[in-house]
Amino acid sequence: MEPTNFRGLYRQYDTKGYIVKYNIGDVVEYNGKQYIATGTNFKDIPDKNNSNWKLYSGNTNGFYYSETEPLDANIGDRWVDKTTGKMYTYIEDNNGFNWVEF
């Protein structure tokens, strides 16, 4: 399953007190891990059994959420451009080291 939208830190309620809805493919960060939604979620906590979340990555080290690409990245690091919402992975290929859209 490919992520469609990085939503930042997991929250059950928004700033106005409304329940936050997560859709299939949404990626959130919760307790230092990333989870991807496998179903529509209303108040399902990512690390609980029987939730509509799947562990996406076990460690958020090497995960960046910023307007500019990180300068000190390692191969396999992920970056979400917070202005576009697009996710990139840092790779090495025949052209050197590059951020490619995930």
HUJO-V650586 format. One record per pair of residues at least 4 apart in sequence whose ideal C-beta (glycine too) atoms are under 8 Angstrom apart, sorted by the first residue. I is the first residue (numbers start at 0). J is the second residue. If there is no record, write none. Layout:
[[I & J] [I & J]]
This chain:
[[0 & 23] [0 & 24] [0 & 35] [0 & 37] [0 & 53] [1 & 24] [1 & 101] [2 & 24] [2 & 25] [2 & 26] [2 & 35] [2 & 55] [2 & 86] [2 & 101] [3 & 22] [3 & 23] [3 & 24] [3 & 25] [4 & 22] [4 & 24] [4 & 25] [4 & 26] [4 & 84] [5 & 25] [5 & 26] [5 & 27] [5 & 64] [5 & 79] [5 & 84] [5 & 86] [6 & 21] [6 & 25] [6 & 26] [6 & 27] [7 & 27] [7 & 28] [7 & 64] [8 & 27] [8 & 28] [8 & 29] [9 & 27] [9 & 28] [9 & 29] [9 & 34] [9 & 44] [9 & 45] [10 & 19] [11 & 18] [11 & 19] [11 & 42] [11 & 44] [12 & 16] [12 & 17] [12 & 18] [12 & 19] [13 & 17] [13 & 18] [13 & 19] [18 & 41] [18 & 42] [20 & 39] [20 & 40] [20 & 41] [21 & 25] [21 & 27] [21 & 36] [21 & 39] [21 & 40] [21 & 43] [21 & 51] [22 & 36] [22 & 39] [22 & 40] [23 & 36] [23 & 37] [23 & 38] [23 & 39] [24 & 35] [24 & 36] [25 & 35] [25 & 36] [25 & 40] [26 & 33] [26 & 34] [26 & 35] [26 & 36] [26 & 55] [26 & 86] [27 & 33] [27 & 34] [27 & 36] [27 & 45] [27 & 52] [28 & 32] [28 & 33] [28 & 34] [28 & 59] [28 & 62] [29 & 33] [29 & 34] [29 & 44] [29 & 45] [29 & 46] [30 & 45] [30 & 46] [31 & 58] [31 & 59] [32 & 45] [32 & 46] [32 & 54] [32 & 55] [32 & 56] [32 & 57] [32 & 58] [32 & 59] [33 & 54] [33 & 55] [33 & 56] [33 & 59] [33 & 62] [34 & 45] [34 & 46] [34 & 52] [34 & 53] [34 & 54] [34 & 55] [35 & 52] [35 & 53] [35 & 55] [36 & 40] [36 & 51] [36 & 52] [37 & 51] [37 & 52] [37 & 53] [38 & 51] [39 & 51] [40 & 50] [40 & 51] [40 & 52] [43 & 47] [43 & 50] [43 & 51] [43 & 52] [44 & 50] [44 & 52] [45 & 50] [45 & 52] [46 & 50] [46 & 52] [56 & 62] [56 & 77] [61 & 72] [61 & 73] [61 & 75] [61 & 76] [61 & 77] [62 & 76] [62 & 77] [62 & 78] [62 & 79] [63 & 68] [63 & 69] [63 & 72] [63 & 76] [63 & 77] [63 & 78] [63 & 79] [64 & 78] [64 & 79] [64 & 81] [65 & 69] [65 & 78] [65 & 80] [65 & 81] [66 & 80] [66 & 81] [66 & 82] [68 & 72] [68 & 78] [68 & 80] [68 & 87] [68 & 98] [69 & 76] [69 & 78] [72 & 76] [72 & 78] [72 & 89] [72 & 96] [72 & 98] [73 & 89] [74 & 89] [74 & 90] [74 & 91] [74 & 96] [75 & 88] [75 & 89] [75 & 90] [76 & 88] [76 & 89] [77 & 86] [77 & 87] [77 & 88] [77 & 89] [77 & 101] [78 & 86] [78 & 87] [78 & 88] [78 & 89] [78 & 98] [79 & 84] [79 & 85] [79 & 86] [79 & 87] [80 & 84] [80 & 85] [80 & 87] [85 & 100] [85 & 101] [86 & 100] [86 & 101] [87 & 98] [87 & 99] [87 & 100] [87 & 101] [88 & 98] [88 & 99] [88 & 101] [89 & 96] [89 & 97] [89 & 98] [90 & 96] [90 & 97] [90 & 98] [90 & 99] [91 & 95] [91 & 96] [91 & 97] [92 & 97]]
